[in-house]
Amino acid sequence: MKRLMAPLLIATLTLAGCGGRFSDSGWNPLGWFGSGQGPTTLEPRDGYANANTDARPGIPAITGARWEVLNEGRLLVVTGIGPTKGYYNADLIGQSPSPTGRLSPDPDGVLRLRFVAWPPLSDSEFARLPARPETDTISVALTLSSNVLAGITQVEITGATNTVTIRK
C-alpha cells in the first residue's frame, strides 16, 4: 500500500498544478515555454482601413435594387444611370470598416453600401453623349452568403444623389 501512495501523491500534485483555467502555477506545462497569452482581438493595431477611402464617386442615380435567390444565399443586383454614357468600373463597396473582401452589417443589422463608378473622361466622346435609360443603365451584383445574410435585416445602397433600401 505504501508503494502505491507515493506515485498517487505525485500524480495528484501534478494534476493539481495543471488544473483550472485560472491556474498560473509553475507546475502547469502549458506555461513552461512562454505565456500562453495570445492577442485579445484579431483586429489590426491600427484598425481596419475605412472602406470610404475609395476615390470613385457615387453613381449619379440609383434606379433600382432587387434580390435573386441562389443555392447558398442571395444575389443583390443594383442598377443605376449617369447623365452621360461611358461610366465604368462600377462596384458596391461597404461603408463600414472591415477586413478586405468582407462585408459586415452595422450593429442594427443594416448593411450599408456605396454604389460607385468612374465617370467618362471629360474630353472623351462619351462625356458629350447623354445617357439613354433604355440602353445605358449600369448594373452591379454582389453575392451574399447565407452566413452573411443571417445578421442582415436590410441593405442600404447610397449613390451620389439618392439612397435605396431593400429588405431581406
C-alpha positions as CSV (number, residue, x, y, z in Angstrom):
1,M,0.0,0.0,0.0
2,K,2.9,2.4,0.8
3,R,4.4,1.7,-2.6
4,L,1.2,2.9,-4.2
5,M,0.8,6.0,-2.1
6,A,3.9,7.8,-3.4
7,P,3.0,7.6,-7.1
8,L,-0.6,8.6,-6.4
9,L,0.5,11.6,-4.3
10,I,2.9,12.7,-7.1
11,A,0.2,12.3,-9.8
12,T,-2.3,14.3,-7.6
13,L,0.1,17.2,-7.1
14,T,1.0,17.2,-10.8
15,L,-2.7,17.3,-11.9
16,A,-3.5,20.0,-9.3
17,G,-0.7,22.2,-10.7
18,C,-2.2,21.8,-14.2
19,G,-5.8,22.4,-13.2
20,G,-8.1,25.2,-13.7
21,R,-8.2,27.9,-16.4
22,F,-7.1,30.5,-13.9
23,S,-4.1,28.4,-12.8
24,D,-0.8,30.2,-13.1
25,S,1.2,27.6,-11.2
26,G,4.7,26.8,-12.3
27,W,3.7,23.1,-12.4
28,N,1.4,23.8,-15.4
29,P,3.1,22.5,-18.5
30,L,1.2,24.9,-20.7
31,G,3.2,27.8,-19.3
32,W,6.6,26.2,-19.5
33,F,7.5,27.6,-22.9
34,G,6.3,31.2,-22.6
35,S,3.0,32.8,-21.7
36,G,0.0,31.1,-23.3
37,Q,-1.5,34.6,-23.9
38,G,-2.2,35.5,-27.5
39,P,-3.7,38.7,-28.8
40,T,-7.0,39.6,-27.3
41,T,-8.5,40.6,-30.6
42,L,-8.0,39.8,-34.3
43,E,-8.4,43.5,-35.3
44,P,-5.2,45.1,-36.6
45,R,-3.5,47.5,-34.2
46,D,-4.3,50.5,-36.5
47,G,-7.8,49.2,-37.1
48,Y,-9.3,48.2,-40.4
49,A,-8.9,50.5,-43.4
50,N,-12.0,52.6,-43.9
51,A,-14.0,51.5,-46.9
52,N,-14.7,55.1,-47.8
53,T,-11.2,55.6,-49.0
54,D,-12.2,54.5,-52.5
55,A,-11.8,57.5,-54.8
56,R,-14.6,56.6,-57.2
57,P,-17.6,58.9,-57.0
58,G,-21.1,57.6,-56.3
59,I,-23.2,56.7,-59.2
60,P,-25.4,59.8,-60.1
61,A,-28.7,58.0,-59.8
62,I,-29.7,54.6,-58.4
63,T,-32.7,53.3,-60.3
64,G,-33.4,50.0,-58.6
65,A,-32.3,47.1,-56.4
66,R,-33.5,43.5,-56.3
67,W,-32.7,40.1,-54.8
68,E,-32.1,37.0,-56.8
69,V,-32.1,33.7,-54.9
70,L,-29.0,31.4,-55.0
71,N,-28.4,28.0,-53.6
72,E,-26.1,29.3,-50.8
73,G,-27.5,32.8,-50.2
74,R,-28.8,35.7,-52.4
75,L,-27.5,37.9,-55.2
76,L,-28.1,41.6,-54.7
77,V,-28.5,43.3,-58.1
78,V,-28.4,47.1,-58.2
79,T,-28.9,49.3,-61.3
80,G,-28.2,53.0,-61.8
81,I,-27.7,55.6,-64.6
82,G,-25.4,58.5,-65.1
83,P,-26.1,61.7,-67.0
84,T,-23.8,60.7,-69.8
85,K,-22.6,57.5,-71.4
86,G,-19.3,55.9,-70.5
87,Y,-19.4,55.2,-66.8
88,Y,-17.0,52.3,-66.0
89,N,-15.5,50.2,-63.2
90,A,-18.7,50.1,-61.2
91,D,-18.8,48.4,-57.8
92,L,-20.6,48.1,-54.5
93,I,-18.4,48.8,-51.6
94,G,-19.0,48.7,-47.8
95,Q,-19.2,51.9,-45.8
96,S,-18.3,50.3,-42.5
97,P,-14.6,49.5,-41.7
98,S,-14.0,45.7,-42.2
99,P,-11.3,43.3,-43.4
100,T,-10.6,43.4,-47.1
101,G,-13.2,41.4,-49.1
102,R,-15.6,41.1,-46.2
103,L,-18.9,42.8,-45.6
104,S,-20.5,43.1,-42.2
105,P,-23.6,44.9,-41.2
106,D,-23.8,47.6,-38.5
107,P,-24.9,46.5,-35.1
108,D,-28.5,47.5,-36.1
109,G,-28.5,44.8,-38.8
110,V,-28.2,47.3,-41.7
111,L,-25.6,46.6,-44.4
112,R,-24.6,50.0,-45.8
113,L,-23.1,50.0,-49.3
114,R,-21.9,52.7,-51.8
115,F,-22.6,52.3,-55.5
116,V,-19.5,53.8,-57.2
117,A,-18.1,54.1,-60.7
118,W,-15.7,56.2,-62.7
119,P,-17.3,58.8,-65.0
120,P,-16.0,59.1,-68.5
121,L,-13.0,61.3,-69.1
122,S,-14.2,64.9,-69.7
123,D,-12.5,65.1,-73.2
124,S,-13.9,61.8,-74.4
125,E,-16.8,61.4,-76.9
126,F,-18.8,59.5,-74.2
127,A,-18.9,62.5,-71.9
128,R,-20.7,64.6,-74.6
129,L,-23.4,61.9,-75.3
130,P,-26.4,61.9,-72.9
131,A,-27.3,58.6,-71.4
132,R,-30.5,56.8,-72.5
133,P,-32.3,54.9,-69.7
134,E,-33.2,52.0,-72.1
135,T,-29.7,51.2,-73.0
136,D,-27.2,52.9,-70.7
137,T,-28.0,51.5,-67.3
138,I,-25.1,50.5,-65.1
139,S,-25.6,47.2,-63.2
140,V,-23.6,45.6,-60.4
141,A,-24.2,42.4,-58.5
142,L,-23.0,41.3,-55.1
143,T,-23.2,37.7,-53.8
144,L,-24.1,37.4,-50.1
145,S,-23.8,34.0,-48.5
146,S,-26.4,32.7,-46.1
147,N,-24.0,33.3,-43.2
148,V,-23.6,37.0,-44.0
149,L,-27.4,37.3,-44.6
150,A,-28.1,35.9,-41.2
151,G,-27.1,39.1,-39.5
152,I,-28.7,41.5,-42.0
153,T,-32.2,42.9,-41.8
154,Q,-31.9,45.3,-44.7
155,V,-29.4,46.7,-47.2
156,E,-29.0,50.4,-47.8
157,I,-27.3,51.4,-51.0
158,T,-26.1,55.0,-51.5
159,G,-25.3,56.8,-54.7
160,A,-24.4,60.4,-55.4
161,T,-27.9,61.8,-55.2
162,N,-30.2,59.1,-53.7
163,T,-30.3,56.1,-51.4
164,V,-32.2,52.9,-51.9
165,T,-33.2,50.5,-49.1
166,I,-34.1,46.9,-49.7
167,R,-35.3,44.5,-47.0
168,K,-34.1,40.9,-46.7
